[in-house]
């Protein structure tokens, strides 16, 4: 019985740091860049992405949440034909906005 309790506690401690979103093949080719890197690029649009930042009473690790937000934005940019994204502001409660650009070709 104690072993099950410890396993549950360990799972609850580790769970907030887990990431569940994976980059698509095309999404992994998209770069996160700073605004000054896209001066000569074509803006394709903006995407607003959201991921779970809280599981029950546990708040997920900020780094894991931000990583998932970036992966999600890269996947979306790839769908729209973009090759670069620029974060518009820091992540807040699992939400973030990115501008999508096409810089290559």
matplotlib code that plots the C-alpha trace (Angstrom):
import matplotlib.pyplot as plt

x = [0.0, 2.8, 4.5, 1.3, 1.2, 4.8, 4.3, 1.3, 3.3, 6.2, 3.9, 2.3, 5.7, 7.0, 3.8, 3.9, 7.2, 6.0, 5.5, 2.8, 3.0, 5.4, 6.8, 5.7, 8.3, 7.7, 7.2, 10.7, 12.1, 10.5, 12.8, 12.0, 13.7, 13.8, 11.9, 15.0, 15.7, 12.5, 12.9, 13.1, 10.6, 6.9, 4.5, 1.9, -0.2, -0.4, -1.2, -2.5, -1.6, -2.7, -1.6, -2.5, -0.6, -2.3, -3.3, -5.7, -4.0, -0.5, 1.0, 3.2, 6.8, 7.0, 9.8, 7.8, 4.7, 6.8, 8.4, 5.0, 3.7, 6.7, 6.3, 2.6, 3.3, 6.0, 3.6, 1.0, 3.5, 4.5, 0.8, 0.6, 3.9, 6.0, 9.6, 10.0, 8.1, 8.5, 7.0, 4.9, 5.0, 5.9, 3.7, 0.9, -1.2, -0.4, -1.2, 1.1, 1.0, 3.4, 3.8, 4.5, 6.9, 8.2, 11.9, 13.3, 12.8]
y = [0.0, 2.4, 1.7, 2.8, 6.0, 6.8, 6.0, 8.3, 11.1, 10.7, 10.8, 14.0, 15.6, 14.7, 15.3, 19.1, 19.0, 16.7, 17.8, 16.3, 18.2, 17.0, 18.9, 17.8, 17.1, 20.5, 22.2, 21.2, 23.2, 26.4, 28.8, 30.9, 34.2, 37.8, 40.6, 42.1, 38.9, 39.2, 42.7, 41.5, 38.6, 38.4, 38.3, 35.5, 36.1, 35.6, 32.5, 32.3, 29.1, 27.6, 24.6, 23.3, 25.2, 23.7, 20.1, 20.1, 22.0, 21.6, 24.3, 22.9, 24.0, 27.3, 26.0, 23.0, 25.1, 27.6, 24.8, 23.3, 26.8, 27.2, 23.7, 24.4, 27.7, 26.2, 23.5, 26.1, 28.2, 25.2, 24.6, 28.2, 28.0, 29.9, 29.2, 31.6, 32.7, 35.7, 35.7, 38.8, 38.6, 36.1, 33.2, 34.0, 31.1, 28.8, 31.3, 33.0, 34.8, 34.6, 36.3, 33.9, 34.8, 33.4, 34.4, 31.8, 31.3]
z = [0.0, 0.8, -2.5, -4.4, -2.3, -3.2, -6.8, -6.9, -5.2, -7.6, -10.6, -9.3, -8.8, -12.3, -14.3, -14.3, -16.2, -19.0, -22.5, -24.7, -28.0, -30.6, -33.6, -37.0, -39.6, -41.3, -37.9, -36.8, -39.8, -38.6, -36.6, -33.6, -34.2, -32.9, -34.6, -36.2, -38.1, -40.1, -41.5, -45.1, -44.7, -45.7, -42.8, -43.3, -40.2, -36.5, -34.4, -30.8, -29.1, -25.9, -23.8, -20.4, -17.8, -14.7, -13.9, -11.0, -8.3, -9.8, -12.0, -14.8, -15.2, -17.0, -19.2, -20.3, -21.0, -23.1, -25.0, -25.9, -27.0, -29.3, -30.8, -31.4, -33.0, -35.2, -36.4, -37.2, -39.1, -41.2, -42.0, -43.3, -45.3, -42.9, -41.9, -39.0, -36.0, -33.6, -30.1, -29.6, -25.8, -23.0, -22.1, -19.7, -18.2, -21.1, -23.8, -26.3, -29.6, -32.5, -35.8, -38.7, -41.5, -44.8, -45.1, -47.5, -51.3]

ax = plt.figure().add_subplot(projection="3d")
ax.plot(x, y, z, "-o")
ax.set_aspect("equal")
plt.show()
